[in-house]
Amino acid sequence: MRTVDLIQRKRDGEELAPEEIDFLVEGYTTGEIPDYQMSAFLMAVFFAGMTDREVSRLTECMLRSGETVDLSSVEGIKVDKHSTGGVGDKTSLIVAPLAASAGVVVPMMSGHALGHTGGTVDKLESIPGFRTNLTPDEVRAQLKEMGLCFISQTDRLAPADGKIYSLRDVTATVESIPLISSSIMSKKLAEGLDALVLDVKVGNGAFMKKQVDARRLAQMMVGIGRRMDKRVQALITDMSQPLGYAVGNALEVMEASQTLQNAGPTDLTKLSIELAARMIFLAKKTPTLDDARRLAEQKLVDGSGYKKFKQVVAAQGGNPQALDKFELLPNATGMREVTSPRGGYVTAIDAEDIGTASNMIGAGRDRKEDPIDPAVGIILEVKVGEKVDAGSVLCRLYYTREERVEDAAEMVEDAFRISAQKPEERELILEVVG
């Protein structure tokens, strides 16, 4: 078998056999296939695509390339939730405790931020003392005791994916739907799951800008899961404006805490209830999805989800008091208001610009090695559809260093569109797949 022949066949749109995909993934992981040949193969996939069988085999190969988490000793159906990334998306911090308080076993594995979207691990690590690098034994023990743990992805899980992803990042092949699907699913399935709920974001603040592409991605990931005997459902959700009001790590922890105390923004609460309900339903805790929604709402209203979150924060070395007393979280030293240049209705808030501006003042990273300032970020004062007066505050920037604040403020001001006409309401949950 020669690598160049496989590249040529994929370039010409042919389907590769399972053993040929095995050969490519194993050869690249061990270093026998050089970067330049794998780059050519990835570009061939980018243009020619992959069949369902090819994508499933690629996922299996990457899954088998490293360790998997054995959760067989933990009783119950194990369910996780994955978001494809958005601005202000702190649902994992709300959804996981709600589902766990309803009896679902939730091994919540998350990553760091890269680009304009936030990372769940960065948000959690803004809680003083909180650690996400648990050993497999610690994961099993905590799941048995409280049904929930938050863990960071390790290089030992699906290492082939890590190596291929780094190459995709520098060869302009990140947006390939088959490659995104296999990357996400190989990491998720490596954590010993029985079921998975996917939140596929679409809009200017998401990696998928068009709904047709988001649908293809959702369908492909649901298909991979089903062919591997996992229960998978996907929601396609709007990311044309930030989710909730807070963007930035400690700021988002504060908003997640408020939401778990039933005092959060409407959009964030609605989406969190829906995602938690799907996790509860896939875990077979209720006979119907409607029952699961009612149970998720009950766990929010009676404070069970909030209590569960505090328990887990304490178990993982964090200070649970920081969820009540926000002064114990990292706090910014400076604040800059951005005001509306004219009166009217907010017709759009460019989520990508808000995320990028937040990163400019230190809330995110452009490269994996960049440090993050957990205290900084942006709080919106208005959302799309609301009326504003000239000179009223659109949002506030919270910062600890002066440099780039003016640039960030300009970008944020440009992110808001103000018009005389009230815009039509846009649905938050656009489609369900699976």
One Martini backbone bead per residue (centre of mass of N, CA, C, O) as a GRO file, in nm:
protein
  434
    1MET     BB    1   0.095   0.037   0.024
    2ARG     BB    2   0.043   0.376  -0.094
    3THR     BB    3   0.000   0.695  -0.015
    4VAL     BB    4  -0.022   0.831  -0.297
    5ASP     BB    5  -0.264   0.656  -0.394
    6LEU     BB    6  -0.467   0.751  -0.176
    7ILE     BB    7  -0.462   1.049  -0.244
    8GLN     BB    8  -0.556   1.018  -0.538
    9ARG     BB    9  -0.828   0.876  -0.482
   10LYS     BB   10  -0.945   1.101  -0.302
   11ARG     BB   11  -0.919   1.332  -0.507
   12ASP     BB   12  -1.121   1.153  -0.711
   13GLY     BB   13  -1.363   1.046  -0.502
   14GLU     BB   14  -1.291   0.793  -0.360
   15GLU     BB   15  -1.333   0.509  -0.169
   16LEU     BB   16  -1.201   0.397   0.119
   17ALA     BB   17  -1.081   0.151   0.290
   18PRO     BB   18  -1.044   0.066   0.612
   19GLU     BB   19  -0.735  -0.022   0.585
   20GLU     BB   20  -0.647   0.250   0.456
   21ILE     BB   21  -0.713   0.431   0.696
   22ASP     BB   22  -0.540   0.286   0.899
   23PHE     BB   23  -0.270   0.336   0.752
   24LEU     BB   24  -0.275   0.648   0.771
   25VAL     BB   25  -0.308   0.692   1.078
   26GLU     BB   26  -0.077   0.512   1.178
   27GLY     BB   27   0.151   0.636   1.005
   28TYR     BB   28   0.127   0.925   1.124
   29THR     BB   29   0.153   0.863   1.430
   30THR     BB   30   0.448   0.714   1.390
   31GLY     BB   31   0.598   0.881   1.130
   32GLU     BB   32   0.591   0.742   0.838
   33ILE     BB   33   0.406   0.976   0.766
   34PRO     BB   34   0.433   1.274   0.645
   35ASP     BB   35   0.309   1.587   0.653
   36TYR     BB   36   0.283   1.635   0.340
   37GLN     BB   37   0.093   1.391   0.291
   38MET     BB   38  -0.131   1.454   0.497
   39SER     BB   39  -0.199   1.731   0.380
   40ALA     BB   40  -0.295   1.621   0.106
   41PHE     BB   41  -0.521   1.446   0.220
   42LEU     BB   42  -0.684   1.670   0.365
   43MET     BB   43  -0.738   1.832   0.105
   44ALA     BB   44  -0.891   1.607  -0.039
   45VAL     BB   45  -1.118   1.595   0.172
   46PHE     BB   46  -1.211   1.887   0.155
   47PHE     BB   47  -1.308   1.846  -0.155
   48ALA     BB   48  -1.430   1.528  -0.159
   49GLY     BB   49  -1.473   1.401   0.098
   50MET     BB   50  -1.685   1.163   0.287
   51THR     BB   51  -1.808   0.889   0.386
   52ASP     BB   52  -1.963   0.736   0.640
   53ARG     BB   53  -1.762   0.501   0.658
   54GLU     BB   54  -1.504   0.669   0.666
   55VAL     BB   55  -1.569   0.840   0.917
   56SER     BB   56  -1.603   0.604   1.114
   57ARG     BB   57  -1.316   0.489   1.075
   58LEU     BB   58  -1.159   0.741   1.156
   59THR     BB   59  -1.271   0.754   1.441
   60GLU     BB   60  -1.176   0.475   1.536
   61CYS     BB   61  -0.872   0.521   1.491
   62MET     BB   62  -0.843   0.762   1.687
   63LEU     BB   63  -0.956   0.618   1.934
   64ARG     BB   64  -0.727   0.376   1.920
   65SER     BB   65  -0.453   0.560   1.954
   66GLY     BB   66  -0.536   0.542   2.262
   67GLU     BB   67  -0.685   0.603   2.532
   68THR     BB   68  -0.949   0.491   2.747
   69VAL     BB   69  -1.228   0.533   2.942
   70ASP     BB   70  -1.320   0.329   3.217
   71LEU     BB   71  -1.683   0.310   3.322
   72SER     BB   72  -1.800   0.020   3.402
   73SER     BB   73  -1.803   0.065   3.730
   74VAL     BB   74  -2.022   0.273   3.659
   75GLU     BB   75  -2.331   0.330   3.721
   76GLY     BB   76  -2.506   0.389   3.446
   77ILE     BB   77  -2.577   0.635   3.218
   78LYS     BB   78  -2.348   0.795   3.009
   79VAL     BB   79  -2.349   1.160   2.978
   80ASP     BB   80  -2.284   1.410   2.735
   81LYS     BB   81  -2.179   1.744   2.629
   82HIS     BB   82  -2.151   1.929   2.311
   83SER     BB   83  -1.990   2.215   2.182
   84THR     BB   84  -1.884   2.405   1.892
   85GLY     BB   85  -1.893   2.701   1.974
   86GLY     BB   86  -1.910   3.019   2.149
   87VAL     BB   87  -2.044   3.324   2.270
   88GLY     BB   88  -2.124   3.287   2.602
   89ASP     BB   89  -2.093   2.965   2.638
   90LYS     BB   90  -2.208   2.827   2.967
   91THR     BB   91  -2.385   2.557   2.972
   92SER     BB   92  -2.211   2.333   3.109
   93LEU     BB   93  -2.233   2.466   3.405
   94ILE     BB   94  -2.554   2.393   3.404
   95VAL     BB   95  -2.629   2.119   3.272
   96ALA     BB   96  -2.466   1.913   3.436
   97PRO     BB   97  -2.597   1.964   3.720
   98LEU     BB   98  -2.889   1.912   3.635
   99ALA     BB   99  -2.854   1.621   3.536
  100ALA     BB  100  -2.717   1.506   3.795
  101SER     BB  101  -2.963   1.583   3.988
  102ALA     BB  102  -3.141   1.365   3.802
  103GLY     BB  103  -2.921   1.098   3.782
  104VAL     BB  104  -2.698   1.158   3.592
  105VAL     BB  105  -2.407   1.053   3.432
  106VAL     BB  106  -2.131   1.309   3.417
  107PRO     BB  107  -1.861   1.319   3.192
  108MET     BB  108  -1.712   1.632   3.163
  109MET     BB  109  -1.549   1.707   2.866
  110SER     BB  110  -1.302   1.964   2.806
  111GLY     BB  111  -1.174   2.270   2.675
  112HIS     BB  112  -0.997   2.513   2.542
  113ALA     BB  113  -0.944   2.805   2.413
  114LEU     BB  114  -0.993   2.905   2.057
  115GLY     BB  115  -1.017   3.192   1.952
  116HIS     BB  116  -1.343   3.345   1.991
  117THR     BB  117  -1.397   3.104   2.175
  118GLY     BB  118  -1.477   2.948   2.456
  119GLY     BB  119  -1.361   2.762   2.751
  120THR     BB  120  -1.456   2.560   3.006
  121VAL     BB  121  -1.187   2.528   3.155
  122ASP     BB  122  -1.126   2.833   3.192
  123LYS     BB  123  -1.373   2.895   3.361
  124LEU     BB  124  -1.323   2.696   3.596
  125GLU     BB  125  -1.018   2.804   3.651
  126SER     BB  126  -1.133   3.082   3.779
  127ILE     BB  127  -1.169   2.909   4.017
  128PRO     BB  128  -1.029   2.886   4.303
  129GLY     BB  129  -0.848   2.568   4.280
  130PHE     BB  130  -0.952   2.450   4.029
  131ARG     BB  131  -0.946   2.111   3.890
  132THR     BB  132  -0.917   1.903   3.570
  133ASN     BB  133  -0.666   1.689   3.631
  134LEU     BB  134  -0.782   1.397   3.647
  135THR     BB  135  -0.778   1.087   3.726
  136PRO     BB  136  -0.932   0.800   3.654
  137ASP     BB  137  -0.991   0.731   3.954
  138GLU     BB  138  -1.118   1.006   4.026
  139VAL     BB  139  -1.345   0.996   3.825
  140ARG     BB  140  -1.486   0.740   3.927
  141ALA     BB  141  -1.529   0.827   4.223
  142GLN     BB  142  -1.697   1.086   4.162
  143LEU     BB  143  -1.924   0.951   3.997
  144LYS     BB  144  -2.018   0.763   4.227
  145GLU     BB  145  -2.081   0.994   4.436
  146MET     BB  146  -2.205   1.258   4.223
  147GLY     BB  147  -2.229   1.222   3.889
  148LEU     BB  148  -1.980   1.443   3.858
  149CYS     BB  149  -1.736   1.577   3.618
  150PHE     BB  150  -1.456   1.793   3.537
  151ILE     BB  151  -1.260   1.754   3.238
  152SER     BB  152  -0.969   1.746   3.066
  153GLN     BB  153  -0.811   1.709   2.794
  154THR     BB  154  -0.589   1.466   2.674
  155ASP     BB  155  -0.315   1.336   2.496
  156ARG     BB  156  -0.409   1.026   2.539
  157LEU     BB  157  -0.658   1.103   2.385
  158ALA     BB  158  -0.663   1.080   2.070
  159PRO     BB  159  -0.366   1.153   1.936
  160ALA     BB  160  -0.426   1.162   1.633
  161ASP     BB  161  -0.606   1.407   1.647
  162GLY     BB  162  -0.400   1.610   1.756
  163LYS     BB  163  -0.207   1.586   1.514
  164ILE     BB  164  -0.414   1.651   1.288
  165TYR     BB  165  -0.516   1.922   1.396
  166SER     BB  166  -0.250   2.079   1.378
  167LEU     BB  167  -0.244   2.049   1.067
  168ARG     BB  168  -0.515   2.182   0.998
  169ASP     BB  169  -0.444   2.464   1.119
  170VAL     BB  170  -0.193   2.498   0.879
  171THR     BB  171  -0.391   2.395   0.604
  172ALA     BB  172  -0.693   2.491   0.572
  173THR     BB  173  -0.888   2.222   0.713
  174VAL     BB  174  -1.090   2.276   0.954
  175GLU     BB  175  -1.388   2.300   0.792
  176SER     BB  176  -1.417   2.005   0.762
  177ILE     BB  177  -1.675   1.802   0.833
  178PRO     BB  178  -1.545   1.517   0.859
  179LEU     BB  179  -1.309   1.620   1.047
  180ILE     BB  180  -1.478   1.737   1.273
  181SER     BB  181  -1.646   1.487   1.344
  182SER     BB  182  -1.408   1.290   1.414
  183SER     BB  183  -1.279   1.467   1.628
  184ILE     BB  184  -1.508   1.490   1.832
  185MET     BB  185  -1.595   1.181   1.855
  186SER     BB  186  -1.325   1.056   1.946
  187LYS     BB  187  -1.310   1.208   2.218
  188LYS     BB  188  -1.590   1.138   2.335
  189LEU     BB  189  -1.569   0.815   2.307
  190ALA     BB  190  -1.308   0.792   2.498
  191GLU     BB  191  -1.503   0.845   2.774
  192GLY     BB  192  -1.731   0.618   2.801
  193LEU     BB  193  -1.999   0.651   2.649
  194ASP     BB  194  -2.363   0.624   2.576
  195ALA     BB  195  -2.423   0.941   2.547
  196LEU     BB  196  -2.511   1.239   2.334
  197VAL     BB  197  -2.512   1.597   2.336
  198LEU     BB  198  -2.554   1.839   2.077
  199ASP     BB  199  -2.424   2.178   2.010
  200VAL     BB  200  -2.489   2.339   1.709
  201LYS     BB  201  -2.352   2.617   1.589
  202VAL     BB  202  -2.498   2.922   1.429
  203GLY     BB  203  -2.319   3.190   1.290
  204ASN     BB  204  -2.105   3.457   1.347
  205GLY     BB  205  -2.008   3.305   1.636
  206ALA     BB  206  -1.942   3.059   1.459
  207PHE     BB  207  -1.797   2.821   1.257
  208MET     BB  208  -2.086   2.799   1.153
  209LYS     BB  209  -2.262   3.010   0.923
  210LYS     BB  210  -2.446   2.780   0.806
  211GLN     BB  211  -2.718   2.576   0.835
  212VAL     BB  212  -2.644   2.354   0.629
  213ASP     BB  213  -2.369   2.287   0.768
  214ALA     BB  214  -2.475   2.224   1.052
  215ARG     BB  215  -2.651   1.988   0.961
  216ARG     BB  216  -2.429   1.809   0.846
  217LEU     BB  217  -2.270   1.785   1.108
  218ALA     BB  218  -2.493   1.665   1.283
  219GLN     BB  219  -2.555   1.416   1.108
  220MET     BB  220  -2.269   1.293   1.116
  221MET     BB  221  -2.242   1.261   1.429
  222VAL     BB  222  -2.494   1.092   1.473
  223GLY     BB  223  -2.406   0.862   1.282
  224ILE     BB  224  -2.152   0.775   1.429
  225GLY     BB  225  -2.285   0.702   1.697
  226ARG     BB  226  -2.485   0.488   1.592
  227ARG     BB  227  -2.262   0.298   1.464
  228MET     BB  228  -2.156   0.284   1.790
  229ASP     BB  229  -2.404   0.250   1.988
  230LYS     BB  230  -2.511   0.549   2.032
  231ARG     BB  231  -2.680   0.808   2.187
  232VAL     BB  232  -2.782   1.078   1.962
  233GLN     BB  233  -2.818   1.439   1.988
  234ALA     BB  234  -2.909   1.745   1.804
  235LEU     BB  235  -2.864   2.092   1.823
  236ILE     BB  236  -2.956   2.385   1.647
  237THR     BB  237  -2.802   2.701   1.726
  238ASP     BB  238  -2.796   3.034   1.786
  239MET     BB  239  -2.492   3.261   1.693
  240SER     BB  240  -2.562   3.592   1.633
  241GLN     BB  241  -2.540   3.616   1.946
  242PRO     BB  242  -2.475   3.623   2.247
  243LEU     BB  243  -2.492   3.424   2.530
  244GLY     BB  244  -2.626   3.619   2.710
  245TYR     BB  245  -2.412   3.875   2.879
  246ALA     BB  246  -2.148   3.709   2.929
  247VAL     BB  247  -1.786   3.766   2.851
  248GLY     BB  248  -1.586   3.562   3.021
  249ASN     BB  249  -1.483   3.368   3.266
  250ALA     BB  250  -1.576   3.480   3.549
  251LEU     BB  251  -1.834   3.611   3.434
  252GLU     BB  252  -1.961   3.331   3.350
  253VAL     BB  253  -1.971   3.207   3.628
  254MET     BB  254  -2.166   3.410   3.747
  255GLU     BB  255  -2.400   3.354   3.543
  256ALA     BB  256  -2.427   3.052   3.603
  257SER     BB  257  -2.497   3.088   3.901
  258GLN     BB  258  -2.753   3.257   3.855
  259THR     BB  259  -2.899   3.043   3.681
  260LEU     BB  260  -2.898   2.817   3.908
  261GLN     BB  261  -3.082   3.048   4.075
  262ASN     BB  262  -3.305   3.154   3.873
  263ALA     BB  263  -3.133   3.446   3.752
  264GLY     BB  264  -3.118   3.432   3.444
  265PRO     BB  265  -3.116   3.444   3.130
  266THR     BB  266  -3.343   3.343   2.905
  267ASP     BB  267  -3.168   3.203   2.685
  268LEU     BB  268  -2.986   3.036   2.873
  269THR     BB  269  -3.208   2.885   3.024
  270LYS     BB  270  -3.353   2.751   2.785
  271LEU     BB  271  -3.110   2.591   2.670
  272SER     BB  272  -3.032   2.438   2.929
  273ILE     BB  273  -3.297   2.284   2.966
  274GLU     BB  274  -3.291   2.136   2.691
  275LEU     BB  275  -3.019   1.988   2.726
  276ALA     BB  276  -3.083   1.847   2.994
  277ALA     BB  277  -3.334   1.693   2.895
  278ARG     BB  278  -3.182   1.519   2.685
  279MET     BB  279  -3.000   1.378   2.891
  280ILE     BB  280  -3.226   1.255   3.063
  281PHE     BB  281  -3.362   1.096   2.831
  282LEU     BB  282  -3.107   0.928   2.736
  283ALA     BB  283  -3.089   0.806   3.044
  284LYS     BB  284  -3.385   0.706   3.122
  285LYS     BB  285  -3.542   0.893   3.353
  286THR     BB  286  -3.769   0.929   3.135
  287PRO     BB  287  -4.032   0.862   2.911
  288THR     BB  288  -4.018   1.172   2.831
  289LEU     BB  289  -3.927   1.484   2.724
  290ASP     BB  290  -4.130   1.646   2.891
  291ASP     BB  291  -4.047   1.523   3.162
  292ALA     BB  292  -3.752   1.620   3.143
  293ARG     BB  293  -3.813   1.920   3.146
  294ARG     BB  294  -3.956   1.928   3.420
  295LEU     BB  295  -3.712   1.820   3.579
  296ALA     BB  296  -3.510   2.042   3.506
  297GLU     BB  297  -3.679   2.275   3.620
  298GLN     BB  298  -3.693   2.170   3.909
  299LYS     BB  299  -3.375   2.169   3.958
  300LEU     BB  300  -3.364   2.475   3.931
  301VAL     BB  301  -3.582   2.584   4.134
  302ASP     BB  302  -3.480   2.399   4.396
  303GLY     BB  303  -3.140   2.400   4.376
  304SER     BB  304  -2.994   2.128   4.292
  305GLY     BB  305  -2.791   2.222   4.075
  306TYR     BB  306  -2.637   2.423   4.254
  307LYS     BB  307  -2.551   2.222   4.471
  308LYS     BB  308  -2.391   2.038   4.279
  309PHE     BB  309  -2.183   2.246   4.185
  310LYS     BB  310  -2.060   2.301   4.466
  311GLN     BB  311  -1.968   2.013   4.522
  312VAL     BB  312  -1.772   1.988   4.278
  313VAL     BB  313  -1.592   2.226   4.338
  314ALA     BB  314  -1.492   2.110   4.609
  315ALA     BB  315  -1.387   1.830   4.499
  316GLN     BB  316  -1.186   2.012   4.284
  317GLY     BB  317  -1.057   2.254   4.484
  318GLY     BB  318  -1.262   2.464   4.509
  319ASN     BB  319  -1.448   2.763   4.588
  320PRO     BB  320  -1.785   2.772   4.659
  321GLN     BB  321  -1.816   3.073   4.761
  322ALA     BB  322  -1.765   3.209   4.475
  323LEU     BB  323  -2.078   3.161   4.387
  324ASP     BB  324  -2.168   3.402   4.591
  325LYS     BB  325  -1.880   3.551   4.618
  326PHE     BB  326  -1.748   3.735   4.362
  327GLU     BB  327  -1.487   3.854   4.506
  328LEU     BB  328  -1.336   3.561   4.488
  329LEU     BB  329  -1.303   3.626   4.213
  330PRO     BB  330  -1.173   3.743   3.947
  331ASN     BB  331  -1.105   4.099   3.917
  332ALA     BB  332  -1.128   4.383   3.772
  333THR     BB  333  -0.985   4.727   3.751
  334GLY     BB  334  -1.140   4.804   3.483
  335MET     BB  335  -1.382   5.034   3.311
  336ARG     BB  336  -1.573   5.042   2.992
  337GLU     BB  337  -1.798   5.227   2.817
  338VAL     BB  338  -2.053   5.159   2.570
  339THR     BB  339  -2.229   5.369   2.354
  340SER     BB  340  -2.491   5.498   2.187
  341PRO     BB  341  -2.511   5.702   1.898
  342ARG     BB  342  -2.824   5.613   1.896
  343GLY     BB  343  -3.147   5.569   1.850
  344GLY     BB  344  -3.329   5.249   1.892
  345TYR     BB  345  -3.281   4.932   1.760
  346VAL     BB  346  -3.152   4.623   1.814
  347THR     BB  347  -3.057   4.418   1.527
  348ALA     BB  348  -2.742   4.359   1.607
  349ILE     BB  349  -2.479   4.121   1.733
  350ASP     BB  350  -2.155   4.055   1.681
  351ALA     BB  351  -2.014   3.782   1.818
  352GLU     BB  352  -1.727   3.775   1.701
  353ASP     BB  353  -1.647   4.064   1.787
  354ILE     BB  354  -1.689   4.020   2.089
  355GLY     BB  355  -1.484   3.787   2.117
  356THR     BB  356  -1.238   3.940   2.004
  357ALA     BB  357  -1.242   4.178   2.208
  358SER     BB  358  -1.206   4.001   2.458
  359ASN     BB  359  -0.928   3.889   2.369
  360MET     BB  360  -0.774   4.163   2.349
  361ILE     BB  361  -0.803   4.189   2.687
  362GLY     BB  362  -0.746   3.852   2.773
  363ALA     BB  363  -0.983   3.611   2.754
  364GLY     BB  364  -0.804   3.484   2.525
  365ARG     BB  365  -0.662   3.288   2.249
  366ASP     BB  366  -0.449   3.237   1.964
  367ARG     BB  367  -0.261   3.047   2.127
  368LYS     BB  368  -0.206   2.782   2.329
  369GLU     BB  369   0.029   2.948   2.504
  370ASP     BB  370  -0.151   3.157   2.591
  371PRO     BB  371  -0.255   3.363   2.821
  372ILE     BB  372  -0.510   3.413   3.072
  373ASP     BB  373  -0.756   3.648   3.184
  374PRO     BB  374  -1.014   3.580   3.406
  375ALA     BB  375  -1.137   3.883   3.467
  376VAL     BB  376  -1.204   3.946   3.179
  377GLY     BB  377  -1.450   4.138   2.973
  378ILE     BB  378  -1.806   4.128   2.877
  379ILE     BB  379  -2.106   4.329   2.932
  380LEU     BB  380  -2.417   4.324   2.845
  381GLU     BB  381  -2.717   4.543   2.835
  382VAL     BB  382  -2.814   4.432   2.553
  383LYS     BB  383  -3.040   4.302   2.308
  384VAL     BB  384  -3.197   4.188   2.061
  385GLY     BB  385  -3.488   4.417   2.028
  386GLU     BB  386  -3.396   4.653   2.189
  387LYS     BB  387  -3.430   4.966   2.325
  388VAL     BB  388  -3.248   5.275   2.258
  389ASP     BB  389  -3.061   5.544   2.356
  390ALA     BB  390  -2.884   5.804   2.328
  391GLY     BB  391  -2.603   5.719   2.537
  392SER     BB  392  -2.655   5.445   2.608
  393VAL     BB  393  -2.567   5.140   2.738
  394LEU     BB  394  -2.444   4.848   2.581
  395CYS     BB  395  -2.155   4.808   2.731
  396ARG     BB  396  -1.890   4.643   2.930
  397LEU     BB  397  -1.548   4.676   2.996
  398TYR     BB  398  -1.319   4.444   3.147
  399TYR     BB  399  -0.996   4.531   3.294
  400THR     BB  400  -0.616   4.523   3.361
  401ARG     BB  401  -0.526   4.651   3.083
  402GLU     BB  402  -0.494   4.922   2.867
  403GLU     BB  403  -0.416   4.776   2.632
  404ARG     BB  404  -0.659   4.764   2.364
  405VAL     BB  405  -0.923   4.896   2.470
  406GLU     BB  406  -0.993   5.092   2.240
  407ASP     BB  407  -1.007   4.881   2.016
  408ALA     BB  408  -1.226   4.708   2.152
  409ALA     BB  409  -1.443   4.931   2.172
  410GLU     BB  410  -1.471   4.976   1.869
  411MET     BB  411  -1.555   4.688   1.796
  412VAL     BB  412  -1.809   4.681   1.974
  413GLU     BB  413  -1.959   4.918   1.848
  414ASP     BB  414  -1.966   4.778   1.559
  415ALA     BB  415  -2.143   4.524   1.654
  416PHE     BB  416  -2.370   4.728   1.667
  417ARG     BB  417  -2.710   4.754   1.550
  418ILE     BB  418  -2.897   5.048   1.467
  419SER     BB  419  -3.259   5.092   1.435
  420ALA     BB  420  -3.589   5.191   1.372
  421GLN     BB  421  -3.645   4.890   1.338
  422LYS     BB  422  -3.787   4.615   1.452
  423PRO     BB  423  -3.696   4.307   1.480
  424GLU     BB  424  -3.723   3.993   1.425
  425GLU     BB  425  -3.763   3.711   1.575
  426ARG     BB  426  -3.530   3.464   1.684
  427GLU     BB  427  -3.455   3.156   1.707
  428LEU     BB  428  -3.263   2.949   1.911
  429ILE     BB  429  -3.396   2.680   1.817
  430LEU     BB  430  -3.382   2.542   1.492
  431GLU     BB  431  -3.295   2.228   1.539
  432VAL     BB  432  -3.340   1.866   1.519
  433VAL     BB  433  -3.108   1.585   1.550
  434GLY     BB  434  -3.217   1.250   1.626
   0.00000   0.00000   0.00000
